[in-house]
Amino acid sequence: MTGSEIDIEQEYLTALYARLDALREEASTAVRRAECDRDAADVWRAEVARLDTVERGLCFGLLELCDGRRLHIGRLGLFRDDEPLLVDWRAPVAQPFYTATASAPQGVRRRRHIATRGRTVVALNDEVLDPDSADEDGLVGEAALLAAVTAERTGRMRDIVTTLQAEQDRVIRDDHRGVLVVQGGPGTGKTAVALHRVAYLLYTHRHLRTRGVLVVGPSRIFLDYIGQVLPGLGEHSVMTATIADLCPDLQVSRVDPPETAEAKGRADMAGRLADAVRSHVRIPEEPVDVEFERQVLRLDPAACRRAARKARQSGLPHNHARMVFQREVVDVLAQHLVDRMEAVVLTDTGEAIDGGTLDGRLGAADLRALAAAGVVIGQDDDGPRTMLDETDKAALRDALLADTDVQDALNALWPPLNPQHVVSDLSATDGWSIADIPLLDEAAALIGRDDSLTTFGHVVVDEAQELSEMAWRMLMRRCPTRSMTLVGDLAQTGNPAGATSWDRVLRPHVGDRWRFAPLTVNYRTPAEIMAATTDLLAAHHPGMRPPRSVRATGEEPWRHRTTLADLPRAVADAATRTGGRLAIISPGTHIAALSAALSLTTPMDLTDDVVLLTPAQAKGLEFDAVLIADPASILDAPLGHNDLYVAMTRATHRLGVIHPGPPPTELSAMREVPAHLP
């Protein structure tokens, strides 16, 4: 590439940054001017933040079209008057930058990838789309792509907006309005694709900015890892959360055994919870006496049944339907009082009882009841007041509802509930686990929430294969439109309650309104590492076709035999000889000993040169190198073969395995080395 062409691109880039600076200054000025208008100031602050986050890599591409137009492609659209200076990567006209090939050039003569450092152009890479050299399987921007995937990791996910491939771009721009399931093996970029899809949807469907987008990840470690991607694409309004974060007031303090977690995650728990809530309503078989102001009012079972039937027909949650039940019962009790007050009942000897005096005046008990209701009845020699109007009757009902004895009787029939009591009654526990969270959410939906449920216009779920059937119910409540992007790999399911079939977990909620979008190319994991997983996949996922790696490194994965007692030292020694950012992946039982042997600080920071993780914590992450400690113990878990597959496919360059005793059969073909060689 000639220096003059770099100079031309540098001149254009300088002009783009000048325009960006001008817009940033305009937005900052608007913030200052809007100090008295909080809402307006917040809008302008968000604009300043958006302009700040596109500073790095503002412009990264150029399309030279056959009609002579030149379109620079970047992280956002920039204009001067009506003239487009920079085209947003999400705009339809920018799509050929990711999808044009020599066999289908889409009107593109030349595509240029522009590499920058700060505000300086450092390299250009051109592709002339010549039909005579058509290559259907060729990579778009191969040089730029390979430079990105081979670069050392930083402990934070980068966006891939500059190197998106055609397969990934098709998923990002998919117009399906239901649930899109993006299934992809290791290294296919499914997480990055999901995040870029969020940015694309926010660009093309403006209503999502007010309705909200939620990104659900498997752990806070993972969410921290991806935290810079969306801001780097100019999007700050997306909420990220784990399943636990969706119940912020709950403290998770225990881990369930696998069989318990699997049982709690099954869909039939919803029915069991519904039965448990319903069982708290007691319809008496005998009349119930209710005391009010020293009078005894009798409530018969038929009246209770009618009240309960009307409450349930309302369709309201338990605690809200309880109000319907109470209103119906109190109406019955109030009518008993009214009837008693307005009637004179005589004994065999002609004395008035219950209803008042012989001449029709209200009795002392009646007056006490009315006084409790705030009703003042005047009686004089001109004649008593014998009829109660509707206002008086309403006051009686209010007094009954406010009476402690009446409330105790009503609560015994239809008690108020809270989610914690419902779930703990069903499965007595000491503290709460992750598997309890969907159960508590289900119970809250059944009995009625104390606060409103936050819903979203679109939900993204990463590592979606890990969610239980009950967790899916929890998420579906938060997305009434059922507009979702799910990314995962069934071969990496580690949760015993997780998915074995997308159709099984989705059909109960969306029917056939879901679409399958596979990713088949592995950009991260070298061919040598994928080859090392062959026996593992053959043993546990026969017939499964792993994604095709686009590169080889020439570095063969290795294994080393040690003893259980010497495992920490062997791992520490290997770590000192492994370059780049290193992840040591181990069963939880070894974490404390390995942390001590490696002198690792806590809490862990993914930007550290060496991090120590369990397979579950490693999901979705990538590192320059990976050391796996005690693979046999990983395999011993209920879905340990999937956990081991996850661990083996996190590295972009080097993989080592240190095993106490003989290696697992699935790894026996790996190259064995002495301790001093790795």
TIZALUM-14131 format. One line per 2 residues: their letters; for each residue x, y, z of C-alpha. Coordinates in nm, 3 decimals. Example, Ala and Ser with C-alpha at 12.3 -4.5 7.8 and 13.67 -1.06 7.14 Angstrom:
AS> 1.230 -0.450 0.780 ~ 1.367 -0.106 0.714 .
***
This chain:
MT> 0.000 0.000 0.000 ~ 0.153 0.332 -0.106 .
GS> 0.215 0.612 0.138 ~ 0.002 0.847 -0.068 .
EI> -0.307 0.631 -0.016 ~ -0.249 0.625 0.358 .
DI> -0.209 1.003 0.345 ~ -0.543 1.036 0.163 .
EQ> -0.718 0.822 0.422 ~ -0.545 1.013 0.702 .
EY> -0.672 1.343 0.565 ~ -1.025 1.207 0.549 .
LT> -1.002 1.058 0.899 ~ -0.881 1.391 1.038 .
AL> -1.187 1.560 0.888 ~ -1.414 1.297 1.044 .
YA> -1.267 1.353 1.389 ~ -1.305 1.728 1.344 .
RL> -1.675 1.673 1.277 ~ -1.699 1.439 1.579 .
DA> -1.532 1.700 1.802 ~ -1.773 1.967 1.680 .
LR> -2.074 1.749 1.758 ~ -1.932 1.664 2.099 .
EE> -1.887 2.035 2.177 ~ -2.241 2.111 2.063 .
AS> -2.376 1.837 2.290 ~ -2.167 1.956 2.587 .
TA> -2.292 2.311 2.536 ~ -2.650 2.181 2.526 .
VR> -2.594 2.005 2.860 ~ -2.484 2.332 3.019 .
RA> -2.777 2.524 2.874 ~ -3.025 2.262 2.994 .
EC> -2.917 2.264 3.359 ~ -3.265 2.374 3.467 .
DR> -3.432 2.101 3.260 ~ -3.319 1.773 3.408 .
DA> -3.474 1.551 3.140 ~ -3.324 1.752 2.856 .
AD> -2.985 1.759 3.027 ~ -2.993 1.378 3.065 .
VW> -3.066 1.338 2.693 ~ -2.769 1.554 2.600 .
RA> -2.541 1.378 2.850 ~ -2.632 1.049 2.686 .
EV> -2.539 1.200 2.350 ~ -2.202 1.314 2.486 .
AR> -2.138 0.962 2.615 ~ -2.234 0.812 2.278 .
LD> -1.994 1.041 2.095 ~ -1.717 0.969 2.345 .
TV> -1.741 0.591 2.309 ~ -1.694 0.591 1.930 .
ER> -1.363 0.776 1.961 ~ -1.164 0.454 1.925 .
GL> -1.188 0.310 1.574 ~ -1.430 0.575 1.449 .
CF> -1.379 0.481 1.084 ~ -1.263 0.134 0.986 .
GL> -1.366 0.074 0.627 ~ -1.428 0.201 0.276 .
LE> -1.647 0.074 -0.006 ~ -1.562 0.180 -0.358 .
LC> -1.871 0.107 -0.562 ~ -1.889 0.030 -0.932 .
DG> -2.093 0.347 -0.986 ~ -1.801 0.558 -0.860 .
RR> -1.928 0.634 -0.509 ~ -1.697 0.605 -0.209 .
LH> -1.859 0.517 0.126 ~ -1.658 0.529 0.443 .
IG> -1.793 0.289 0.707 ~ -1.771 0.351 1.081 .
RL> -1.923 0.317 1.425 ~ -2.188 0.583 1.370 .
GL> -2.324 0.805 1.095 ~ -2.172 1.152 1.051 .
FR> -2.317 1.419 0.826 ~ -2.239 1.772 0.717 .
DD> -2.569 1.926 0.620 ~ -2.721 1.650 0.405 .
EP> -2.387 1.509 0.294 ~ -2.296 1.170 0.448 .
LL> -1.937 1.178 0.568 ~ -1.942 0.842 0.749 .
VD> -2.196 0.560 0.713 ~ -2.313 0.377 1.023 .
WR> -2.215 0.009 0.998 ~ -2.579 -0.084 1.065 .
AP> -2.719 0.108 0.768 ~ -2.841 -0.109 0.477 .
VA> -2.595 0.056 0.237 ~ -2.308 -0.065 0.460 .
QP> -2.405 -0.431 0.448 ~ -2.186 -0.519 0.145 .
FY> -1.883 -0.433 0.358 ~ -1.957 -0.759 0.543 .
TA> -2.123 -0.973 0.278 ~ -1.986 -0.888 -0.067 .
TA> -1.771 -1.159 -0.229 ~ -1.598 -1.193 -0.561 .
SA> -1.876 -1.421 -0.682 ~ -2.145 -1.181 -0.553 .
PQ> -1.984 -0.835 -0.536 ~ -2.313 -0.649 -0.472 .
GV> -2.196 -0.349 -0.672 ~ -1.865 -0.325 -0.484 .
RR> -1.544 -0.283 -0.681 ~ -1.306 -0.261 -0.388 .
RR> -1.337 -0.305 -0.011 ~ -1.078 -0.146 0.216 .
HI> -1.014 -0.220 0.584 ~ -0.859 0.080 0.759 .
AT> -0.649 0.010 1.069 ~ -0.604 0.301 1.308 .
RG> -0.423 0.372 1.633 ~ -0.584 0.661 1.809 .
RT> -0.654 0.915 1.534 ~ -0.380 0.789 1.306 .
VV> -0.413 0.557 1.007 ~ -0.152 0.284 1.045 .
AL> -0.242 0.032 0.772 ~ -0.476 -0.035 0.482 .
ND> -0.589 -0.369 0.347 ~ -0.768 -0.381 0.011 .
EV> -0.977 -0.651 -0.152 ~ -1.060 -0.613 -0.520 .
LD> -1.374 -0.815 -0.583 ~ -1.279 -0.979 -0.910 .
PD> -1.532 -1.240 -1.034 ~ -1.249 -1.426 -1.209 .
SA> -1.101 -1.516 -0.870 ~ -1.427 -1.606 -0.700 .
DE> -1.391 -1.803 -0.376 ~ -1.717 -1.899 -0.211 .
DG> -1.548 -1.997 0.116 ~ -1.315 -1.700 0.137 .
LV> -1.309 -1.481 0.447 ~ -1.421 -1.121 0.424 .
GE> -1.125 -0.900 0.514 ~ -0.905 -1.201 0.583 .
AA> -0.597 -1.005 0.684 ~ -0.790 -0.784 0.927 .
LL> -0.980 -1.084 1.065 ~ -0.672 -1.295 1.130 .
AA> -0.493 -1.000 1.289 ~ -0.787 -0.962 1.529 .
VT> -0.822 -1.329 1.622 ~ -0.449 -1.382 1.677 .
AE> -0.397 -1.067 1.882 ~ -0.326 -1.119 2.252 .
RT> -0.633 -1.106 2.477 ~ -0.683 -0.819 2.722 .
GR> -0.929 -0.972 2.967 ~ -1.218 -0.783 2.806 .
MR> -1.418 -0.875 2.496 ~ -1.359 -0.660 2.190 .
DI> -1.634 -0.574 1.947 ~ -1.601 -0.734 1.602 .
VT> -1.766 -0.456 1.406 ~ -1.458 -0.419 1.185 .
TL> -1.427 -0.789 1.098 ~ -1.781 -0.930 1.086 .
QA> -1.814 -1.217 0.845 ~ -2.106 -1.279 0.609 .
EQ> -2.244 -1.565 0.821 ~ -2.239 -1.347 1.131 .
DR> -2.384 -1.045 0.953 ~ -2.683 -1.247 0.832 .
VI> -2.768 -1.334 1.191 ~ -2.721 -0.977 1.313 .
RD> -2.959 -0.838 1.048 ~ -3.212 -1.123 1.068 .
DH> -3.561 -0.969 1.064 ~ -3.735 -1.251 1.256 .
RG> -3.968 -1.093 1.514 ~ -4.000 -1.393 1.743 .
VL> -3.721 -1.588 1.910 ~ -3.397 -1.626 1.715 .
VV> -3.180 -1.914 1.839 ~ -2.815 -1.871 1.742 .
QG> -2.648 -2.210 1.786 ~ -2.273 -2.207 1.748 .
GP> -1.979 -2.409 1.871 ~ -1.669 -2.266 2.038 .
GT> -1.511 -1.962 1.874 ~ -1.794 -1.888 1.632 .
GK> -1.848 -1.543 1.785 ~ -2.204 -1.604 1.901 .
TA> -2.174 -1.369 2.199 ~ -2.033 -1.089 1.986 .
VA> -2.300 -1.157 1.724 ~ -2.574 -1.128 1.987 .
LH> -2.437 -0.796 2.114 ~ -2.398 -0.654 1.764 .
RV> -2.753 -0.767 1.694 ~ -2.869 -0.562 1.993 .
AY> -2.697 -0.255 1.850 ~ -2.851 -0.325 1.509 .
LL> -3.202 -0.367 1.653 ~ -3.174 -0.044 1.851 .
YT> -3.071 0.131 1.529 ~ -3.349 -0.011 1.312 .
HR> -3.631 -0.036 1.573 ~ -3.628 0.292 1.761 .
HL> -3.916 0.189 1.990 ~ -3.677 -0.048 2.169 .
RT> -3.499 0.252 2.318 ~ -3.808 0.327 2.527 .
RG> -3.924 -0.032 2.580 ~ -3.578 -0.147 2.684 .
VL> -3.337 -0.430 2.606 ~ -3.211 -0.684 2.861 .
VV> -2.896 -0.894 2.816 ~ -2.883 -1.198 3.047 .
GP> -2.546 -1.364 3.104 ~ -2.433 -1.668 3.304 .
SR> -2.229 -1.479 3.565 ~ -2.111 -1.136 3.675 .
IF> -1.763 -1.239 3.557 ~ -1.903 -1.285 3.208 .
LD> -2.099 -0.958 3.216 ~ -1.786 -0.769 3.320 .
YI> -1.600 -0.938 3.035 ~ -1.849 -0.817 2.771 .
GQ> -1.913 -0.482 2.939 ~ -1.721 -0.269 2.688 .
VL> -1.877 -0.408 2.370 ~ -2.210 -0.223 2.354 .
PG> -2.070 0.111 2.473 ~ -1.802 0.076 2.204 .
LG> -2.084 0.048 1.952 ~ -2.245 0.365 2.088 .
EH> -2.516 0.193 2.294 ~ -2.546 0.274 2.666 .
SV> -2.911 0.207 2.741 ~ -2.901 -0.174 2.758 .
MT> -2.946 -0.345 3.095 ~ -2.729 -0.646 3.174 .
AT> -2.807 -0.901 3.445 ~ -2.767 -1.257 3.562 .
IA> -3.070 -1.461 3.666 ~ -2.981 -1.380 4.029 .
DL> -2.974 -1.007 3.952 ~ -3.339 -1.023 3.849 .
CP> -3.422 -1.084 4.218 ~ -3.194 -0.816 4.368 .
DL> -3.321 -0.849 4.726 ~ -3.235 -1.218 4.748 .
QV> -2.904 -1.338 4.889 ~ -2.776 -1.662 4.733 .
SR> -2.591 -1.850 5.005 ~ -2.589 -2.218 4.910 .
VD> -2.528 -2.457 4.621 ~ -2.776 -2.735 4.548 .
PP> -2.659 -3.090 4.471 ~ -2.699 -3.158 4.095 .
ET> -3.003 -3.381 4.141 ~ -3.176 -3.115 4.351 .
AE> -3.099 -2.840 4.100 ~ -3.234 -3.059 3.821 .
AK> -3.558 -3.128 4.009 ~ -3.612 -2.761 4.094 .
GR> -3.557 -2.663 3.732 ~ -3.827 -2.887 3.581 .
AD> -4.141 -2.724 3.444 ~ -4.367 -2.934 3.667 .
MA> -4.249 -2.722 3.961 ~ -4.485 -2.452 3.833 .
GR> -4.782 -2.681 3.890 ~ -4.656 -2.783 4.231 .
LA> -4.618 -2.419 4.333 ~ -4.967 -2.337 4.205 .
DA> -5.108 -2.628 4.409 ~ -4.916 -2.512 4.714 .
VR> -5.060 -2.162 4.687 ~ -5.413 -2.294 4.632 .
SH> -5.383 -2.527 4.931 ~ -5.356 -2.231 5.168 .
VR> -5.721 -2.140 5.102 ~ -5.942 -2.322 5.356 .
IP> -6.313 -2.367 5.292 ~ -6.471 -2.475 5.624 .
EE> -6.697 -2.777 5.644 ~ -6.887 -2.634 5.942 .
PV> -7.021 -2.281 6.006 ~ -6.766 -2.032 6.135 .
DV> -6.852 -1.791 6.415 ~ -6.710 -1.441 6.373 .
EF> -6.721 -1.199 6.666 ~ -6.780 -0.829 6.602 .
ER> -6.851 -0.576 6.878 ~ -6.960 -0.851 7.122 .
QV> -7.193 -0.998 6.865 ~ -7.142 -1.338 6.704 .
LR> -7.204 -1.355 6.330 ~ -7.228 -1.696 6.172 .
LD> -7.064 -1.763 5.834 ~ -7.183 -2.079 5.663 .
PA> -6.961 -2.295 5.431 ~ -7.178 -2.226 5.125 .
AC> -7.111 -1.854 5.156 ~ -6.736 -1.922 5.181 .
RR> -6.747 -2.142 4.872 ~ -6.931 -1.875 4.674 .
AA> -6.681 -1.611 4.782 ~ -6.382 -1.832 4.696 .
RK> -6.531 -1.919 4.356 ~ -6.582 -1.552 4.271 .
AR> -6.227 -1.467 4.386 ~ -6.073 -1.736 4.169 .
QS> -6.286 -1.642 3.869 ~ -6.133 -1.293 3.889 .
GL> -5.807 -1.439 3.754 ~ -5.609 -1.229 4.002 .
PH> -5.302 -1.356 4.190 ~ -5.361 -1.504 4.534 .
NH> -5.306 -1.190 4.745 ~ -5.514 -0.975 4.511 .
AR> -5.790 -1.234 4.479 ~ -5.789 -1.245 4.859 .
MV> -5.934 -0.893 4.855 ~ -6.220 -1.016 4.636 .
FQ> -6.281 -1.303 4.877 ~ -6.279 -1.071 5.178 .
RE> -6.518 -0.828 5.013 ~ -6.763 -1.108 4.934 .
VV> -6.747 -1.253 5.285 ~ -6.778 -0.913 5.451 .
DV> -7.083 -0.837 5.236 ~ -7.245 -1.150 5.380 .
LA> -7.152 -1.055 5.737 ~ -7.270 -0.699 5.690 .
QH> -7.604 -0.821 5.559 ~ -7.640 -1.041 5.865 .
LV> -7.592 -0.732 6.081 ~ -7.837 -0.526 5.880 .
DR> -8.100 -0.798 5.893 ~ -8.052 -0.833 6.266 .
ME> -8.074 -0.461 6.328 ~ -8.390 -0.421 6.127 .
AV> -8.574 -0.715 6.278 ~ -8.748 -0.758 6.616 .
VL> -8.738 -1.115 6.735 ~ -8.973 -1.208 7.025 .
TD> -8.934 -1.481 7.278 ~ -9.220 -1.713 7.369 .
TG> -9.309 -1.470 7.649 ~ -9.316 -1.170 7.415 .
EA> -8.980 -1.008 7.501 ~ -8.771 -0.853 7.225 .
ID> -8.423 -0.997 7.166 ~ -8.135 -0.941 6.917 .
GG> -8.319 -0.698 6.693 ~ -8.396 -0.426 6.942 .
TL> -8.674 -0.324 7.177 ~ -9.039 -0.423 7.156 .
DG> -9.137 -0.084 7.015 ~ -8.885 -0.120 6.731 .
RL> -8.595 0.075 6.872 ~ -8.237 -0.050 6.796 .
GA> -8.084 -0.246 7.081 ~ -7.759 -0.179 7.263 .
AD> -7.565 -0.435 7.053 ~ -7.691 -0.273 6.735 .
LR> -7.584 0.070 6.851 ~ -7.236 -0.059 6.941 .
AL> -7.198 -0.207 6.591 ~ -7.312 0.115 6.426 .
AA> -7.088 0.325 6.647 ~ -6.791 0.109 6.543 .
AG> -6.886 0.188 6.185 ~ -6.906 0.560 6.261 .
VV> -7.282 0.569 6.214 ~ -7.470 0.785 6.465 .
IG> -7.834 0.684 6.508 ~ -8.063 0.936 6.673 .
QD> -8.373 0.794 6.850 ~ -8.630 1.017 7.022 .
DD> -8.991 1.014 7.130 ~ -9.108 1.095 6.780 .
GP> -9.004 0.743 6.674 ~ -8.694 0.536 6.611 .
RT> -8.491 0.508 6.293 ~ -8.542 0.149 6.182 .
ML> -8.391 0.145 5.826 ~ -8.024 0.179 5.727 .
DE> -7.936 0.352 5.402 ~ -7.656 0.246 5.163 .
TD> -7.408 0.484 5.323 ~ -7.468 0.322 5.660 .
KA> -7.427 -0.026 5.511 ~ -7.099 0.073 5.342 .
AL> -6.974 0.206 5.676 ~ -7.063 -0.125 5.838 .
RD> -6.864 -0.315 5.574 ~ -6.562 -0.089 5.630 .
AL> -6.586 -0.140 6.005 ~ -6.601 -0.515 5.963 .
LA> -6.293 -0.513 5.741 ~ -6.104 -0.301 5.992 .
DT> -6.196 -0.516 6.291 ~ -5.912 -0.730 6.427 .
DV> -6.129 -1.031 6.510 ~ -6.291 -1.026 6.168 .
QD> -5.951 -0.997 5.998 ~ -5.819 -1.293 6.198 .
AL> -6.116 -1.501 6.085 ~ -6.072 -1.396 5.721 .
NA> -5.698 -1.463 5.728 ~ -5.761 -1.811 5.862 .
LW> -5.972 -1.881 5.554 ~ -5.762 -1.702 5.286 .
PP> -5.426 -1.599 5.434 ~ -5.184 -1.349 5.279 .
LN> -4.871 -1.518 5.143 ~ -4.518 -1.423 5.044 .
PQ> -4.294 -1.608 4.795 ~ -4.035 -1.713 5.051 .
HV> -4.290 -1.896 5.265 ~ -4.446 -2.070 4.966 .
VS> -4.114 -2.200 4.831 ~ -3.969 -2.295 5.170 .
DL> -4.286 -2.487 5.256 ~ -4.251 -2.681 4.931 .
SA> -3.881 -2.760 4.970 ~ -3.746 -2.673 5.309 .
TD> -3.403 -2.516 5.270 ~ -3.143 -2.340 5.478 .
GW> -3.077 -2.033 5.267 ~ -3.137 -1.986 4.894 .
SI> -2.964 -2.128 4.587 ~ -2.956 -2.014 4.224 .
AD> -3.212 -2.284 4.144 ~ -3.454 -2.129 4.397 .
IP> -3.466 -1.792 4.218 ~ -3.703 -1.900 3.936 .
LL> -3.920 -2.073 4.197 ~ -3.944 -1.757 4.404 .
DE> -4.026 -1.559 4.091 ~ -4.296 -1.810 3.998 .
AA> -4.441 -1.787 4.349 ~ -4.439 -1.406 4.327 .
AL> -4.635 -1.428 4.001 ~ -4.887 -1.664 4.163 .
IG> -4.948 -1.461 4.477 ~ -4.896 -1.108 4.339 .
RD> -4.584 -0.896 4.350 ~ -4.519 -0.622 4.603 .
DS> -4.366 -0.411 4.325 ~ -4.424 -0.392 3.951 .
LT> -4.247 -0.633 3.718 ~ -4.002 -0.463 3.482 .
TF> -4.050 -0.586 3.125 ~ -3.844 -0.537 2.809 .
GH> -3.904 -0.504 2.438 ~ -3.620 -0.746 2.355 .
VV> -3.422 -0.994 2.564 ~ -3.084 -1.148 2.478 .
VD> -2.975 -1.463 2.661 ~ -2.614 -1.575 2.639 .
EA> -2.519 -1.933 2.727 ~ -2.892 -1.996 2.688 .
QE> -2.844 -2.372 2.709 ~ -2.779 -2.333 3.083 .
LS> -3.129 -2.210 3.170 ~ -3.376 -2.449 3.332 .
EM> -3.738 -2.476 3.224 ~ -3.838 -2.273 3.530 .
AW> -3.582 -2.004 3.444 ~ -3.737 -1.976 3.097 .
RM> -4.076 -1.911 3.259 ~ -3.911 -1.635 3.460 .
LM> -3.762 -1.469 3.151 ~ -4.076 -1.502 2.941 .
RR> -4.265 -1.299 3.202 ~ -4.018 -1.018 3.140 .
CP> -4.063 -1.021 2.763 ~ -4.437 -1.013 2.680 .
TR> -4.365 -0.967 2.307 ~ -4.149 -1.283 2.302 .
SM> -3.886 -1.093 2.100 ~ -3.558 -1.261 2.193 .
TL> -3.211 -1.349 2.070 ~ -3.074 -1.664 2.232 .
VG> -2.718 -1.781 2.183 ~ -2.575 -2.108 2.302 .
DL> -2.441 -2.452 2.226 ~ -2.617 -2.768 2.345 .
AQ> -2.281 -2.947 2.349 ~ -2.166 -2.708 2.623 .
TG> -2.460 -2.751 2.864 ~ -2.323 -2.784 3.217 .
NP> -2.637 -2.734 3.423 ~ -2.821 -3.062 3.498 .
AG> -3.144 -2.867 3.457 ~ -3.027 -2.706 3.132 .
AT> -3.146 -2.757 2.776 ~ -3.106 -3.069 2.566 .
SW> -3.340 -2.939 2.295 ~ -3.428 -2.583 2.193 .
DR> -3.774 -2.691 2.083 ~ -3.849 -2.848 2.419 .
VL> -3.775 -2.534 2.618 ~ -3.925 -2.284 2.372 .
RP> -4.238 -2.448 2.229 ~ -4.442 -2.417 2.552 .
HV> -4.393 -2.040 2.537 ~ -4.373 -1.942 2.170 .
GD> -4.502 -2.240 1.974 ~ -4.330 -2.237 1.635 .
RW> -4.241 -1.865 1.651 ~ -3.871 -1.941 1.682 .
RF> -3.603 -1.966 1.417 ~ -3.274 -2.157 1.420 .
AP> -2.964 -1.970 1.297 ~ -2.644 -2.177 1.302 .
LT> -2.289 -2.042 1.310 ~ -2.047 -2.291 1.158 .
VN> -1.705 -2.123 1.144 ~ -1.465 -2.114 1.438 .
YR> -1.258 -1.795 1.431 ~ -1.103 -1.830 1.778 .
TP> -0.993 -2.186 1.843 ~ -0.701 -2.317 1.637 .
AE> -0.745 -2.637 1.437 ~ -0.494 -2.817 1.661 .
IM> -0.702 -2.758 1.974 ~ -1.027 -2.855 1.803 .
AA> -0.861 -3.177 1.686 ~ -0.776 -3.255 2.051 .
TT> -1.150 -3.254 2.132 ~ -1.232 -3.518 1.869 .
DL> -1.235 -3.818 2.104 ~ -1.431 -3.627 2.368 .
LA> -1.704 -3.535 2.118 ~ -1.709 -3.883 1.966 .
AH> -1.764 -4.039 2.309 ~ -2.038 -3.806 2.429 .
HP> -2.182 -3.633 2.120 ~ -2.144 -3.887 1.838 .
GM> -2.233 -3.744 1.503 ~ -2.197 -3.383 1.615 .
RP> -2.005 -3.171 1.367 ~ -1.783 -2.913 1.537 .
PR> -1.732 -2.570 1.379 ~ -1.459 -2.540 1.115 .
SV> -1.149 -2.358 1.237 ~ -1.015 -2.092 1.001 .
RA> -0.655 -2.114 1.117 ~ -0.381 -2.332 1.257 .
TG> -0.100 -2.221 1.488 ~ 0.142 -2.511 1.463 .
EE> 0.127 -2.551 1.845 ~ 0.007 -2.895 1.950 .
PW> -0.190 -2.927 2.275 ~ -0.007 -3.129 2.539 .
RH> -0.072 -3.319 2.859 ~ 0.144 -3.397 3.161 .
RT> 0.096 -3.663 3.428 ~ 0.146 -3.584 3.797 .
TL> 0.012 -3.694 4.134 ~ -0.282 -3.547 4.319 .
AD> -0.053 -3.423 4.597 ~ 0.182 -3.259 4.347 .
LP> -0.095 -3.107 4.130 ~ -0.069 -2.748 4.267 .
RA> 0.309 -2.739 4.218 ~ 0.287 -2.887 3.868 .
VA> 0.025 -2.633 3.763 ~ 0.226 -2.345 3.913 .
DA> 0.542 -2.459 3.729 ~ 0.358 -2.487 3.397 .
AT> 0.200 -2.145 3.446 ~ 0.540 -1.980 3.473 .
RT> 0.635 -2.118 3.129 ~ 0.312 -2.028 2.950 .
GG> 0.308 -1.691 2.776 ~ 0.019 -1.455 2.717 .
RL> -0.295 -1.417 2.921 ~ -0.351 -1.751 3.095 .
AI> -0.661 -1.917 3.241 ~ -0.622 -2.215 3.472 .
IS> -0.948 -2.411 3.468 ~ -1.007 -2.652 3.752 .
PG> -1.284 -2.825 3.947 ~ -1.399 -2.621 4.244 .
TH> -1.238 -2.866 4.487 ~ -0.888 -2.755 4.381 .
IA> -0.945 -2.378 4.367 ~ -0.815 -2.296 4.716 .
AL> -0.497 -2.506 4.684 ~ -0.419 -2.377 4.335 .
SA> -0.482 -2.018 4.436 ~ -0.234 -2.055 4.722 .
AL> 0.028 -2.226 4.502 ~ -0.001 -1.952 4.239 .
SL> -0.018 -1.666 4.495 ~ -0.324 -1.527 4.319 .
TT> -0.500 -1.226 4.462 ~ -0.872 -1.218 4.533 .
PM> -1.118 -1.112 4.412 ~ -1.021 -1.222 4.065 .
DL> -0.981 -0.966 3.785 ~ -1.006 -1.088 3.426 .
TD> -0.742 -0.835 3.325 ~ -0.482 -1.015 3.541 .
DV> -0.218 -1.213 3.353 ~ -0.327 -1.535 3.526 .
VL> -0.681 -1.618 3.638 ~ -0.822 -1.927 3.808 .
LT> -1.170 -2.043 3.708 ~ -1.411 -2.331 3.727 .
PA> -1.552 -2.455 3.395 ~ -1.882 -2.281 3.471 .
QA> -1.703 -1.950 3.529 ~ -1.504 -1.991 3.208 .
KG> -1.813 -2.012 2.985 ~ -1.809 -1.752 2.711 .
LE> -1.456 -1.629 2.790 ~ -1.137 -1.657 2.587 .
FD> -0.766 -1.644 2.669 ~ -0.433 -1.671 2.492 .
AV> -0.357 -1.995 2.678 ~ -0.540 -2.243 2.900 .
LI> -0.417 -2.497 3.155 ~ -0.668 -2.759 3.264 .
AD> -0.608 -2.911 3.608 ~ -0.747 -3.259 3.688 .
PA> -0.972 -3.325 3.387 ~ -1.094 -3.655 3.536 .
SI> -1.260 -3.469 3.823 ~ -1.423 -3.233 3.575 .
LD> -1.560 -3.537 3.390 ~ -1.705 -3.676 3.714 .
AP> -1.970 -3.401 3.724 ~ -2.316 -3.496 3.588 .
LG> -2.244 -3.316 3.258 ~ -1.870 -3.312 3.303 .
HN> -1.797 -3.401 2.941 ~ -1.959 -3.074 2.836 .
DL> -1.766 -2.885 3.104 ~ -1.441 -3.033 2.977 .
YV> -1.532 -2.935 2.619 ~ -1.586 -2.578 2.740 .
AM> -1.251 -2.576 2.920 ~ -1.058 -2.712 2.622 .
TR> -1.195 -2.455 2.377 ~ -1.124 -2.126 2.561 .
AT> -0.772 -2.078 2.419 ~ -0.674 -1.884 2.109 .
HR> -0.319 -2.026 2.097 ~ -0.206 -2.284 2.353 .
LG> -0.370 -2.564 2.554 ~ -0.214 -2.780 2.825 .
VI> -0.365 -3.047 3.050 ~ -0.220 -3.163 3.383 .
HP> -0.376 -3.483 3.512 ~ -0.316 -3.675 3.837 .
GP> -0.272 -4.040 3.745 ~ -0.361 -4.181 3.403 .
PP> -0.536 -3.944 3.161 ~ -0.907 -3.982 3.089 .
TE> -0.966 -4.200 2.785 ~ -1.102 -3.899 2.597 .
LS> -0.762 -3.724 2.627 ~ -0.524 -4.017 2.597 .
AM> -0.438 -3.935 2.233 ~ -0.298 -3.594 2.329 .
RE> 0.077 -3.551 2.315 ~ 0.236 -3.634 2.651 .
VP> 0.533 -3.428 2.763 ~ 0.768 -3.421 3.064 .
AH> 0.709 -3.152 3.323 ~ 0.992 -2.930 3.199 .
LP> 0.883 -2.903 2.835 ~ 0.552 -2.709 2.815 .
***
